[in-house]
Amino acid sequence: MAHILHLDSSPRGDRSISRALTKQFIQVWQQTDKEGRVTYRDLGRNPVPLIDEPWIAAAFAPPTEITPALESALTISNQLIDELLTADFLVFGIPMYNYSVPANFKAYLDQIVRVRRTFVIGSHGYEGLVKGKKAVIITTRGGSYAGGALDFQEPYLRAVFEFIGITDVTFIHAENLALGVQQRQAAIASAGVAIDRVIATWLPDYSSV
């Protein structure tokens, strides 16, 4: 029985292709892992707050100096990090905005990348604390960017997740969505095939139907 953290970041609601693809992933997954648990967070409709001065003061204060007031500044961060740490698999839908990630997802990353919770600084430098997790990141893009000079999204996300210890990250890019109906349908179909492939890798008992 697996525990999945499912996160959407598109604000487009039912018109969102990234939402449709992450939903497809979860539905297909649950056909095999019927007892699996899913924690869902919708950053598109319910964005998390930006970090502020009290957050920074609390996050970097020595543990012995964290007052109740400082601790309260980290309430949301603690909740988000606890969700991350208790999950076995991560399924994130992230559209490309201006060659990178939406602001709401950047705010989420700022909340979870936190010293002493998801990384530490030791004698050998930085060490991620979020170990043993697998992540699939489903992106949606108007054009073709994968591996190109303007793709700041995948390299950035790989770097951030590796920094906190998540190194097993698979990307599924649905590209060329703005180039016409045929290209859009082909991209969505290709992403569906990739979803089946990832689930077959993650779940030994999975068989595509």
GROMACS elastic network, one bead per residue, 0.5 to 0.9 nm:
[ bonds ]
;  ai    aj funct       b0    kb
    1    33     6  0.64925   500
    1    34     6  0.79899   500
    1    35     6  0.56351   500
    1    37     6  0.74306   500
    2    33     6  0.73706   500
    2    35     6  0.77256   500
    2    37     6  0.62502   500
    2    38     6  0.83956   500
    2    87     6  0.79280   500
    2    88     6  0.62365   500
    2    89     6  0.74870   500
    3    36     6  0.58042   500
    3    38     6  0.57622   500
    3    39     6  0.75657   500
    3    86     6  0.75815   500
    3    87     6  0.50488   500
    3    88     6  0.52642   500
    3    89     6  0.64623   500
    3    90     6  0.87767   500
    4    26     6  0.86404   500
    4    36     6  0.76304   500
    4    37     6  0.62067   500
    4    39     6  0.62016   500
    4    40     6  0.83529   500
    4    86     6  0.88934   500
    4    87     6  0.54184   500
    4    88     6  0.59370   500
    4    90     6  0.56899   500
    4    91     6  0.70280   500
    5    37     6  0.86541   500
    5    38     6  0.59159   500
    5    40     6  0.60823   500
    5    41     6  0.78113   500
    5    83     6  0.71236   500
    5    84     6  0.68979   500
    5    86     6  0.86316   500
    5    87     6  0.57002   500
    5    88     6  0.77484   500
    5    89     6  0.62920   500
    5    91     6  0.61613   500
    5    92     6  0.80110   500
    6    22     6  0.76494   500
    6    23     6  0.87657   500
    6    26     6  0.80091   500
    6    38     6  0.66584   500
    6    39     6  0.59903   500
    6    41     6  0.63879   500
    6    42     6  0.85195   500
    6    89     6  0.85119   500
    6    90     6  0.61453   500
    6    92     6  0.58910   500
    6    93     6  0.81936   500
    7    19     6  0.89683   500
    7    22     6  0.82181   500
    7    39     6  0.83174   500
    7    40     6  0.58108   500
    7    42     6  0.58583   500
    7    43     6  0.71621   500
    7    90     6  0.79152   500
    7    91     6  0.62928   500
    7    93     6  0.62567   500
    7    94     6  0.86384   500
    8    11     6  0.86381   500
    8    18     6  0.75892   500
    8    19     6  0.61550   500
    8    22     6  0.76146   500
    8    40     6  0.81887   500
    8    41     6  0.66104   500
    8    42     6  0.50550   500
    8    43     6  0.59354   500
    8    44     6  0.65218   500
    8    45     6  0.89799   500
    8    91     6  0.85348   500
    8    92     6  0.59393   500
    8    94     6  0.67076   500
    8   105     6  0.89439   500
    9    18     6  0.84348   500
    9    19     6  0.81241   500
    9    41     6  0.86946   500
    9    42     6  0.62600   500
    9    45     6  0.79858   500
    9    47     6  0.82914   500
    9    92     6  0.79017   500
    9    93     6  0.61457   500
    9    94     6  0.56198   500
    9    95     6  0.73816   500
    9   102     6  0.73007   500
    9   104     6  0.67443   500
    9   105     6  0.62529   500
   10    13     6  0.70843   500
   10    16     6  0.65494   500
   10    17     6  0.87371   500
   10    18     6  0.70713   500
   10    19     6  0.70347   500
   10    42     6  0.83515   500
   10    43     6  0.73517   500
   10    45     6  0.80645   500
   10    93     6  0.74644   500
   10    94     6  0.66482   500
   10    95     6  0.63665   500
   10   102     6  0.78303   500
   10   104     6  0.87375   500
   11    16     6  0.77239   500
   11    42     6  0.88879   500
   11    43     6  0.77877   500
   11    45     6  0.59690   500
   12    15     6  0.55414   500
   12    16     6  0.50737   500
   12    17     6  0.87531   500
   12    19     6  0.86771   500
   12    44     6  0.75195   500
   12    45     6  0.87539   500
   13    16     6  0.56294   500
   13    19     6  0.76444   500
   13    44     6  0.78836   500
   13    45     6  0.79518   500
   14    17     6  0.81648   500
   14    19     6  0.75966   500
   14    20     6  0.78184   500
   15    19     6  0.83396   500
   15    20     6  0.84317   500
   16    19     6  0.53224   500
   16    20     6  0.64458   500
   16    21     6  0.88648   500
   16    95     6  0.88964   500
   17    21     6  0.61720   500
   17    22     6  0.86814   500
   17    95     6  0.86014   500
   17   140     6  0.69722   500
   17   174     6  0.87063   500
   17   188     6  0.80802   500
   18    21     6  0.51287   500
   18    22     6  0.62400   500
   18    23     6  0.84938   500
   18    92     6  0.88719   500
   18    93     6  0.52707   500
   18    94     6  0.65875   500
   18    95     6  0.64347   500
   18   138     6  0.66284   500
   18   139     6  0.64072   500
   18   140     6  0.58204   500
   18   174     6  0.83137   500
   19    22     6  0.52937   500
   19    23     6  0.60412   500
   19    24     6  0.84933   500
   19    93     6  0.62873   500
   19    94     6  0.86485   500
   20    23     6  0.51103   500
   20    24     6  0.61144   500
   20    25     6  0.86855   500
   21    25     6  0.62062   500
   21    26     6  0.87517   500
   21    93     6  0.76851   500
   21   138     6  0.73523   500
   21   188     6  0.78850   500
   21   191     6  0.76217   500
   21   192     6  0.74018   500
   21   195     6  0.84071   500
   22    26     6  0.63267   500
   22    27     6  0.86267   500
   22    91     6  0.68141   500
   22    92     6  0.70179   500
   22    93     6  0.59639   500
   22   137     6  0.88856   500
   22   138     6  0.70173   500
   22   195     6  0.89647   500
   23    26     6  0.51954   500
   23    27     6  0.61300   500
   23    28     6  0.85720   500
   24    27     6  0.51147   500
   24    28     6  0.60554   500
   24    29     6  0.83882   500
   24   192     6  0.78588   500
   24   195     6  0.82066   500
   25    28     6  0.53264   500
   25    29     6  0.60351   500
   25    30     6  0.86282   500
   25    91     6  0.80552   500
   25   192     6  0.81412   500
   25   195     6  0.60936   500
   25   196     6  0.79274   500
   25   199     6  0.80522   500
   26    30     6  0.60938   500
   26    31     6  0.87591   500
   26    38     6  0.83324   500
   26    91     6  0.82370   500
   27    30     6  0.52269   500
   27    31     6  0.65599   500
   28    31     6  0.53206   500
   28    32     6  0.73672   500
   28   195     6  0.85210   500
   28   196     6  0.77721   500
   28   199     6  0.81160   500
   28   208     6  0.87497   500
   29    32     6  0.57385   500
   29    33     6  0.61220   500
   29    34     6  0.81510   500
   29    36     6  0.86815   500
   29   196     6  0.87650   500
   29   199     6  0.65998   500
   29   203     6  0.83477   500
   29   206     6  0.81297   500
   30    34     6  0.50040   500
   30    35     6  0.77273   500
   30    36     6  0.68727   500
   30    37     6  0.89925   500
   31    34     6  0.59890   500
   31   206     6  0.84518   500
   32    35     6  0.87501   500
   32    36     6  0.89724   500
   32   203     6  0.79391   500
   32   205     6  0.70186   500
   32   206     6  0.58131   500
   32   207     6  0.80865   500
   33    36     6  0.53192   500
   33    37     6  0.88955   500
   33   203     6  0.81154   500
   33   205     6  0.86829   500
   33   206     6  0.84426   500
   34    37     6  0.86245   500
   38    87     6  0.86156   500
   39    83     6  0.75930   500
   39    87     6  0.81861   500
   41    46     6  0.81030   500
   42    45     6  0.57565   500
   42    46     6  0.57605   500
   42    47     6  0.73849   500
   43    48     6  0.68039   500
   43   104     6  0.62535   500
   43   105     6  0.70482   500
   43   108     6  0.80333   500
   44    47     6  0.59769   500
   44   104     6  0.69784   500
   44   105     6  0.86231   500
   46   104     6  0.89651   500
   47   104     6  0.56800   500
   47   105     6  0.81678   500
   47   107     6  0.79755   500
   47   108     6  0.79616   500
   48    76     6  0.78826   500
   48   104     6  0.69939   500
   48   105     6  0.86381   500
   48   107     6  0.65125   500
   48   108     6  0.62527   500
   48   111     6  0.82064   500
   49    52     6  0.86745   500
   49    76     6  0.84149   500
   49   104     6  0.85468   500
   49   107     6  0.67430   500
   49   108     6  0.80935   500
   49   111     6  0.83880   500
   50   104     6  0.86821   500
   50   106     6  0.89033   500
   50   107     6  0.54329   500
   50   108     6  0.81198   500
   50   110     6  0.76434   500
   50   111     6  0.77706   500
   51    54     6  0.81683   500
   51    55     6  0.58033   500
   51    56     6  0.71182   500
   51   107     6  0.74255   500
   51   110     6  0.69110   500
   51   111     6  0.68110   500
   52    55     6  0.52562   500
   52    56     6  0.63201   500
   52    57     6  0.87284   500
   52    73     6  0.88731   500
   53    56     6  0.51557   500
   53    57     6  0.61372   500
   53    58     6  0.85887   500
   54    57     6  0.50610   500
   54    58     6  0.60820   500
   54    59     6  0.84920   500
   54    69     6  0.87685   500
   54    70     6  0.65877   500
   54    73     6  0.59805   500
   54    74     6  0.85449   500
   55    58     6  0.51946   500
   55    59     6  0.59766   500
   55    60     6  0.85900   500
   55    70     6  0.73897   500
   55    71     6  0.86761   500
   55    72     6  0.88413   500
   55    73     6  0.52252   500
   55    74     6  0.60658   500
   55    77     6  0.88623   500
   56    59     6  0.51312   500
   56    60     6  0.61429   500
   56    61     6  0.82741   500
   56    73     6  0.87901   500
   57    60     6  0.56166   500
   57    61     6  0.58652   500
   57    66     6  0.89330   500
   57    70     6  0.72340   500
   57    73     6  0.88845   500
   58    61     6  0.52538   500
   58    62     6  0.84893   500
   58    63     6  0.89500   500
   58    65     6  0.88034   500
   58    66     6  0.63779   500
   58    67     6  0.83458   500
   58    69     6  0.86943   500
   58    71     6  0.64195   500
   58    72     6  0.87031   500
   58    73     6  0.67988   500
   58    74     6  0.69728   500
   59    62     6  0.85103   500
   59    66     6  0.87624   500
   59    70     6  0.83806   500
   59    71     6  0.86428   500
   59    73     6  0.87484   500
   59    74     6  0.73398   500
   59   114     6  0.69187   500
   59   115     6  0.70123   500
   59   116     6  0.85491   500
   60    63     6  0.85697   500
   60   114     6  0.87060   500
   60   115     6  0.72874   500
   60   116     6  0.89887   500
   61    64     6  0.80541   500
   61    65     6  0.61821   500
   61    66     6  0.62082   500
   61    70     6  0.87402   500
   62    65     6  0.53742   500
   62    66     6  0.67385   500
   63    66     6  0.55272   500
   64    67     6  0.83614   500
   65    70     6  0.89454   500
   66    69     6  0.79354   500
   66    70     6  0.57399   500
   66    71     6  0.62802   500
   67    70     6  0.51332   500
   67    71     6  0.61008   500
   67    72     6  0.86289   500
   68    72     6  0.61580   500
   68    73     6  0.88517   500
   69    72     6  0.52621   500
   69    73     6  0.68087   500
   70    73     6  0.52917   500
   70    74     6  0.71513   500
   71    74     6  0.54086   500
   71    75     6  0.68276   500
   72    75     6  0.52298   500
   72    76     6  0.85361   500
   73    76     6  0.76988   500
   73    77     6  0.82902   500
   74    77     6  0.50806   500
   74    78     6  0.59173   500
   74    79     6  0.85425   500
   74   111     6  0.86367   500
   75    78     6  0.52452   500
   75    79     6  0.63359   500
   75    80     6  0.88054   500
   76    79     6  0.50614   500
   76    80     6  0.62150   500
   76    81     6  0.85722   500
   76   111     6  0.78284   500
   77    80     6  0.51776   500
   77    81     6  0.60845   500
   77    82     6  0.84839   500
   77   108     6  0.86596   500
   77   110     6  0.88269   500
   77   111     6  0.50516   500
   77   112     6  0.61078   500
   77   114     6  0.85472   500
   78    81     6  0.51331   500
   78    82     6  0.59773   500
   78    83     6  0.85642   500
   78   111     6  0.83906   500
   78   112     6  0.79653   500
   78   117     6  0.85779   500
   79    82     6  0.51471   500
   79    83     6  0.62893   500
   79    84     6  0.87358   500
   80    83     6  0.51650   500
   80    84     6  0.63574   500
   80    85     6  0.87723   500
   80   108     6  0.81714   500
   80   111     6  0.73799   500
   80   112     6  0.64674   500
   81    85     6  0.60818   500
   81    86     6  0.86005   500
   81   111     6  0.79221   500
   81   112     6  0.54345   500
   81   113     6  0.84626   500
   81   114     6  0.87956   500
   81   117     6  0.75661   500
   81   118     6  0.76622   500
   82    85     6  0.51181   500
   82    86     6  0.61173   500
   82    87     6  0.86398   500
   83    86     6  0.55022   500
   83    87     6  0.64102   500
   84    87     6  0.55121   500
   84    88     6  0.84634   500
   84    90     6  0.80196   500
   84   112     6  0.82957   500
   84   130     6  0.82422   500
   85    88     6  0.79949   500
   85   118     6  0.86330   500
   85   130     6  0.66059   500
   85   131     6  0.86394   500
   85   133     6  0.87909   500
   87    90     6  0.70198   500
   87   133     6  0.76473   500
   88   132     6  0.76394   500
   88   133     6  0.53782   500
   88   134     6  0.68299   500
   88   135     6  0.87723   500
   89   133     6  0.57741   500
   89   135     6  0.56804   500
   89   136     6  0.79889   500
   90   133     6  0.75267   500
   90   134     6  0.62741   500
   90   136     6  0.61457   500
   90   137     6  0.79573   500
   91   134     6  0.88452   500
   91   135     6  0.60066   500
   91   136     6  0.51096   500
   91   137     6  0.60398   500
   91   138     6  0.76213   500
   92   135     6  0.77566   500
   92   136     6  0.64486   500
   92   138     6  0.61490   500
   92   139     6  0.84176   500
   93   136     6  0.86713   500
   93   137     6  0.59960   500
   93   139     6  0.59931   500
   93   140     6  0.81210   500
   94    97     6  0.89336   500
   94   101     6  0.67063   500
   94   102     6  0.74194   500
   94   105     6  0.77168   500
   94   137     6  0.69932   500
   94   138     6  0.61306   500
   94   140     6  0.68205   500
   95   100     6  0.83982   500
   95   101     6  0.67210   500
   95   102     6  0.70478   500
   95   138     6  0.79307   500
   95   141     6  0.63347   500
   96    99     6  0.57693   500
   96   100     6  0.53802   500
   96   101     6  0.54222   500
   96   102     6  0.68840   500
   96   139     6  0.65697   500
   96   140     6  0.60412   500
   96   141     6  0.54681   500
   96   142     6  0.80696   500
   96   151     6  0.89267   500
   96   153     6  0.69233   500
   97   100     6  0.53433   500
   97   101     6  0.54346   500
   97   102     6  0.54634   500
   97   103     6  0.84857   500
   97   141     6  0.82265   500
   97   153     6  0.86909   500
   98   101     6  0.75886   500
   98   102     6  0.83022   500
   98   152     6  0.89716   500
   99   141     6  0.88194   500
   99   145     6  0.82756   500
   99   150     6  0.60337   500
   99   151     6  0.56047   500
   99   152     6  0.56020   500
   99   153     6  0.61344   500
  100   150     6  0.87457   500
  100   151     6  0.69756   500
  100   152     6  0.51655   500
  100   154     6  0.78401   500
  100   156     6  0.78521   500
  100   157     6  0.89637   500
  101   104     6  0.82092   500
  101   105     6  0.64128   500
  101   106     6  0.66935   500
  101   152     6  0.84624   500
  101   153     6  0.59670   500
  101   156     6  0.88553   500
  101   157     6  0.85577   500
  102   105     6  0.54527   500
  102   106     6  0.65376   500
  102   107     6  0.88498   500
  103   106     6  0.50307   500
  103   107     6  0.61999   500
  103   108     6  0.86599   500
  104   107     6  0.50902   500
  104   108     6  0.63579   500
  104   109     6  0.88467   500
  105   109     6  0.62671   500
  105   110     6  0.86251   500
  106   109     6  0.50665   500
  106   110     6  0.62280   500
  106   111     6  0.87120   500
  107   110     6  0.50984   500
  107   111     6  0.63946   500
  107   112     6  0.89620   500
  108   111     6  0.51577   500
  108   112     6  0.64732   500
  108   113     6  0.87262   500
  109   112     6  0.52290   500
  109   113     6  0.59055   500
  109   160     6  0.81194   500
  110   113     6  0.55501   500
  110   114     6  0.76920   500
  111   114     6  0.70023   500
  112   117     6  0.81734   500
  112   118     6  0.70502   500
  113   117     6  0.78568   500
  113   118     6  0.59456   500
  113   119     6  0.72515   500
  113   160     6  0.81433   500
  113   161     6  0.88622   500
  113   163     6  0.85480   500
  113   164     6  0.68694   500
  114   117     6  0.55762   500
  114   118     6  0.55252   500
  114   119     6  0.63826   500
  114   120     6  0.84802   500
  114   164     6  0.87104   500
  115   118     6  0.61532   500
  115   119     6  0.50985   500
  115   120     6  0.54697   500
  115   121     6  0.76584   500
  116   119     6  0.56225   500
  116   120     6  0.52067   500
  116   121     6  0.82450   500
  116   129     6  0.83554   500
  117   120     6  0.75746   500
  117   129     6  0.71649   500
  117   130     6  0.86624   500
  118   127     6  0.86521   500
  118   128     6  0.59851   500
  118   130     6  0.58275   500
  118   163     6  0.88225   500
  118   164     6  0.54692   500
  118   165     6  0.78462   500
  119   126     6  0.68102   500
  119   127     6  0.54537   500
  119   129     6  0.50222   500
  119   130     6  0.76405   500
  119   163     6  0.74718   500
  119   164     6  0.53961   500
  119   165     6  0.77248   500
  120   125     6  0.81791   500
  120   126     6  0.57728   500
  120   127     6  0.53643   500
  120   128     6  0.66041   500
  120   129     6  0.72575   500
  120   164     6  0.88427   500
  121   124     6  0.77060   500
  121   125     6  0.53672   500
  121   127     6  0.63061   500
  121   128     6  0.89776   500
  122   125     6  0.51336   500
  122   126     6  0.62682   500
  122   127     6  0.72534   500
  123   126     6  0.84831   500
  124   127     6  0.81424   500
  126   163     6  0.76524   500
  126   164     6  0.88029   500
  127   163     6  0.71178   500
  127   164     6  0.70091   500
  127   165     6  0.71880   500
  128   131     6  0.74131   500
  128   161     6  0.87048   500
  128   162     6  0.73058   500
  128   163     6  0.55546   500
  128   166     6  0.77134   500
  129   163     6  0.89027   500
  129   164     6  0.58281   500
  129   165     6  0.55684   500
  129   166     6  0.86136   500
  130   133     6  0.73345   500
  130   161     6  0.88272   500
  130   164     6  0.56793   500
  130   166     6  0.60718   500
  131   164     6  0.81835   500
  131   165     6  0.53545   500
  131   166     6  0.61018   500
  131   167     6  0.83884   500
  132   165     6  0.81733   500
  132   166     6  0.72428   500
  132   167     6  0.86025   500
  132   168     6  0.82902   500
  133   165     6  0.85891   500
  133   166     6  0.61792   500
  133   167     6  0.80298   500
  133   168     6  0.69126   500
  133   169     6  0.87592   500
  134   166     6  0.71568   500
  134   167     6  0.77501   500
  134   168     6  0.51052   500
  134   169     6  0.60760   500
  134   170     6  0.80683   500
  134   202     6  0.84757   500
  135   166     6  0.76812   500
  135   167     6  0.84533   500
  135   168     6  0.62758   500
  135   170     6  0.61705   500
  135   171     6  0.84596   500
  136   168     6  0.85446   500
  136   169     6  0.57152   500
  136   171     6  0.57442   500
  136   172     6  0.72756   500
  136   195     6  0.89922   500
  136   198     6  0.80648   500
  137   154     6  0.89659   500
  137   169     6  0.73129   500
  137   170     6  0.62338   500
  137   172     6  0.61988   500
  137   173     6  0.82648   500
  138   170     6  0.85139   500
  138   171     6  0.59522   500
  138   173     6  0.59319   500
  138   174     6  0.74865   500
  138   191     6  0.83239   500
  139   153     6  0.89342   500
  139   154     6  0.89030   500
  139   171     6  0.74130   500
  139   172     6  0.62422   500
  139   174     6  0.60497   500
  139   175     6  0.80794   500
  140   172     6  0.86509   500
  140   173     6  0.60364   500
  140   175     6  0.59562   500
  140   176     6  0.85202   500
  140   177     6  0.74175   500
  141   144     6  0.71168   500
  141   145     6  0.77145   500
  141   173     6  0.74055   500
  141   174     6  0.61939   500
  141   176     6  0.61950   500
  141   177     6  0.61124   500
  141   178     6  0.78124   500
  142   145     6  0.88922   500
  142   174     6  0.85865   500
  142   175     6  0.59710   500
  142   179     6  0.71038   500
  142   184     6  0.89641   500
  143   175     6  0.55756   500
  143   177     6  0.64820   500
  143   178     6  0.64882   500
  143   179     6  0.71043   500
  144   148     6  0.82452   500
  144   174     6  0.89460   500
  144   175     6  0.54435   500
  144   176     6  0.55034   500
  144   177     6  0.88846   500
  145   148     6  0.52345   500
  145   149     6  0.77145   500
  145   150     6  0.63959   500
  145   151     6  0.54134   500
  145   175     6  0.75069   500
  145   176     6  0.87840   500
  146   149     6  0.87101   500
  146   150     6  0.85154   500
  146   151     6  0.61614   500
  146   154     6  0.80043   500
  146   173     6  0.74516   500
  146   175     6  0.82268   500
  147   150     6  0.83174   500
  147   151     6  0.64876   500
  147   154     6  0.85533   500
  148   151     6  0.55247   500
  148   152     6  0.87542   500
  149   152     6  0.76788   500
  150   153     6  0.85886   500
  151   154     6  0.66080   500
  151   155     6  0.74432   500
  151   156     6  0.89823   500
  152   155     6  0.58126   500
  152   156     6  0.59551   500
  152   157     6  0.85680   500
  153   156     6  0.53346   500
  153   157     6  0.61478   500
  153   158     6  0.85841   500
  154   157     6  0.51685   500
  154   158     6  0.60024   500
  154   159     6  0.85049   500
  154   171     6  0.76884   500
  155   158     6  0.51674   500
  155   159     6  0.61374   500
  155   160     6  0.86824   500
  156   159     6  0.51844   500
  156   160     6  0.62298   500
  156   161     6  0.86688   500
  157   160     6  0.51697   500
  157   161     6  0.60760   500
  157   162     6  0.83231   500
  158   161     6  0.53913   500
  158   162     6  0.59280   500
  158   163     6  0.84133   500
  158   166     6  0.85152   500
  158   167     6  0.76282   500
  158   169     6  0.72234   500
  159   162     6  0.51730   500
  159   163     6  0.60213   500
  159   164     6  0.89226   500
  159   167     6  0.89705   500
  160   163     6  0.50570   500
  160   164     6  0.67412   500
  160   165     6  0.88845   500
  160   166     6  0.86198   500
  161   164     6  0.53786   500
  161   165     6  0.63226   500
  161   166     6  0.50236   500
  161   167     6  0.67206   500
  161   169     6  0.81801   500
  162   168     6  0.84755   500
  162   169     6  0.87659   500
  163   166     6  0.73715   500
  163   167     6  0.85135   500
  164   167     6  0.87151   500
  166   169     6  0.70784   500
  170   198     6  0.79994   500
  172   191     6  0.62868   500
  172   194     6  0.66669   500
  172   195     6  0.76476   500
  173   187     6  0.82859   500
  173   190     6  0.89831   500
  173   191     6  0.68857   500
  174   177     6  0.71350   500
  174   184     6  0.82338   500
  174   186     6  0.89277   500
  174   187     6  0.51364   500
  174   188     6  0.61218   500
  174   189     6  0.88826   500
  174   190     6  0.75113   500
  174   191     6  0.58814   500
  175   178     6  0.83412   500
  175   183     6  0.83907   500
  175   184     6  0.76913   500
  175   187     6  0.59620   500
  175   188     6  0.84577   500
  176   179     6  0.54621   500
  176   180     6  0.80516   500
  176   183     6  0.61314   500
  176   184     6  0.63191   500
  176   187     6  0.69933   500
  177   180     6  0.69528   500
  177   181     6  0.79555   500
  177   183     6  0.63762   500
  177   185     6  0.80660   500
  177   186     6  0.89830   500
  177   187     6  0.69619   500
  177   188     6  0.84302   500
  178   181     6  0.82061   500
  178   183     6  0.79936   500
  178   184     6  0.69714   500
  179   182     6  0.81388   500
  179   183     6  0.60782   500
  179   184     6  0.69903   500
  180   183     6  0.55319   500
  180   184     6  0.61311   500
  180   185     6  0.86602   500
  181   184     6  0.51021   500
  181   185     6  0.60606   500
  181   186     6  0.84999   500
  182   185     6  0.52012   500
  182   186     6  0.60812   500
  182   187     6  0.85429   500
  183   186     6  0.50895   500
  183   187     6  0.60821   500
  183   188     6  0.86371   500
  184   187     6  0.51376   500
  184   188     6  0.62356   500
  184   189     6  0.85995   500
  185   188     6  0.51889   500
  185   189     6  0.61160   500
  185   190     6  0.85389   500
  186   189     6  0.51053   500
  186   190     6  0.60580   500
  186   191     6  0.85606   500
  187   190     6  0.50736   500
  187   191     6  0.61490   500
  187   192     6  0.86226   500
  188   191     6  0.50706   500
  188   192     6  0.62498   500
  188   193     6  0.88412   500
  189   192     6  0.50225   500
  189   193     6  0.64739   500
  189   194     6  0.87758   500
  190   193     6  0.51666   500
  190   194     6  0.63461   500
  190   195     6  0.86983   500
  191   195     6  0.61357   500
  191   196     6  0.87551   500
  192   195     6  0.50097   500
  192   196     6  0.64392   500
  192   197     6  0.87085   500
  193   196     6  0.52186   500
  193   197     6  0.63124   500
  193   198     6  0.88305   500
  194   198     6  0.62109   500
  194   199     6  0.86425   500
  195   198     6  0.52320   500
  195   199     6  0.62461   500
  195   200     6  0.85635   500
  196   199     6  0.52467   500
  196   200     6  0.60759   500
  196   201     6  0.86378   500
  196   206     6  0.88016   500
  196   207     6  0.85938   500
  196   208     6  0.66542   500
  197   200     6  0.51557   500
  197   201     6  0.63304   500
  197   202     6  0.87820   500
  197   208     6  0.87904   500
  198   201     6  0.50730   500
  198   202     6  0.61986   500
  198   203     6  0.85014   500
  199   203     6  0.56915   500
  199   204     6  0.84618   500
  199   206     6  0.68974   500
  199   207     6  0.89403   500
  200   203     6  0.53320   500
  200   204     6  0.62458   500
  200   205     6  0.75938   500
  200   206     6  0.52756   500
  200   207     6  0.67615   500
  200   208     6  0.78248   500
  201   204     6  0.65916   500
  201   206     6  0.83635   500
  202   206     6  0.84227   500
  203   206     6  0.54041   500
  203   207     6  0.89540   500
  204   207     6  0.84542   500
